[in-house]
């Protein structure tokens, strides 16, 4: 088949829920028994699987005509070496876009919705049928690009981790996180359930739920009906982050004065772990991809120098 260009395209795909069940239970029949034994509808898993795999085949067919195609499973993305001029196409849910974006360094990302009847796809503006038109325009520099600010955690041992939506810093399990915190000229020792750092893209997610809970508590204590402004959103390319401390505990050895604030390029958040074990930093809800944050480890939470670039 003749290709229109020699541009490199990297297609990111994922396992379906059915694939994951088969890995766990060895066969589809055993997976069916497990799901139906719990009273769930196994046919929904099969329908999703068929729809996604058909979408993969069709996407591969279209992209193979647009350029040189390489297909990569999401499990290999953290260790995959993307070329500077690669165009990355993600076929999956919004979470897959975020999970891929944080490993890119300037490459353009095209989000494709494989199942418009199932997924809303805030970060998936394109259908498979759009790709034959969109990819040549991307190669020609004629598509609008939306920049996305990312958060970055940098440890004193040189390890780094970026987050597209948010970072979590705290204990792996439901125990107390113990650490020293410093922002600007303010510093204290804290014990809490952990810290959430949110980007503009993630400001309507985990951070919003924290603010909603805090507002509800403040409303009850004050006797006033306080409300969150649901229409106010932080721009995706805003050059700052918000942090919020979850359930800070004031005690004889810990204080709770620094509980919410803004991280800017000039004022990063500095943390030193006081947890002997099980301290972690992970991003975008992917707990399996984490940095260890145990006693003596220093973490600097900052606005990442790299931005994500989403094709729109």
Secondary structure, DSSP 8 states (H G I E B T S, - for coil): ---S---EEEEEE---HHHHHHHHHSSHHHHHHHHHHTT--HHHHHHHHHHHHHHHHHHHHHHHHHSEEEEEEGGGGGG----TT-EEEEES-HHHHHHHHTT-SS-EEEEE-S-TTT---TT--B-GGGHHHHHHHHHTT-S-EEEEEEEEEEETTS-EEEESSEEEEEESSSS-EEEEEEETTEEEEEEESEEEEE-SGGGGTHHHHHHHHHHHHHHHHHTS-----TT----TT-SEEEEEEES----SS---S--EEEEETTB-EEEEE--SS-EEEEETT-TTSEEE--TT-EEEEEEEEEEEEEE-
